[in-house]
Amino acid sequence: MPVTDSPLLIVGLGNPGAQYAATRHNVGVMVLEELASRTSPMPASFSVHKRSNTEIAETRLGGRRVVLARTRSYMNLSGGPVKALATFFKVTPAEVVVIHDELELDFGQVRLRLGGGDHGHNGLRSVTQSLGTKEYQRLAVGIGRPPGRMDPAAFVLKPFSKQEAAELPFLCSDAADELERSL
């Protein structure tokens, strides 16, 4: 990531509401909360950013100025809030990191990359359309494939299994470590 005074915008994708808090689709928000616990001062404190319909924390992570954000809209509508934040903070798409769940990675795997496809992920599709480019960073957090013939849309809205839930804190920590190493 380039050395700059502009902040890095880190957005954890998920759905709002208690009914979605523990679902696979909200693992992006879970990783964001792990990052918030590591900031200086710690933990980061979130407040509503009305212009973008998000909750943000302006803080430092690994010596870098960052804006941590979680949208208050549904996953499929994430792009508008991400674009509004990028515009407000004068952040280029390359300085945007979107943390998201990824069906194509086994549970526990993490991958950080610049650009790429959306793999059918509606949140990423929305962000790509709103930013007008695929050239933003993605931190993909593996949730695995649905069992049998289960619909992927239903799978991502289900809570983690007991075994996965026990491993989830380690997964969130590993994902946060991966992002911090890139700062």
Buried (B, 14 or more C-beta within 10 A) or exposed (E): EEEEEEBBBBBBBBBBEEEBEBBBBBBBBBBBBBBBEBBEEEBBEBEEBEEBBBBBBBBBBBEBBBBBBBBBBBBEBBBBBBBBBBEBBEBBBBBBBBBBBBBBBEBBBBBBEEEBEBBEBBBBBBBBEBBEBBBBBBBBBBBBBBEEEEEEEEBBBBEBEEEBEEBBEEBBBBBBEBBEEEB
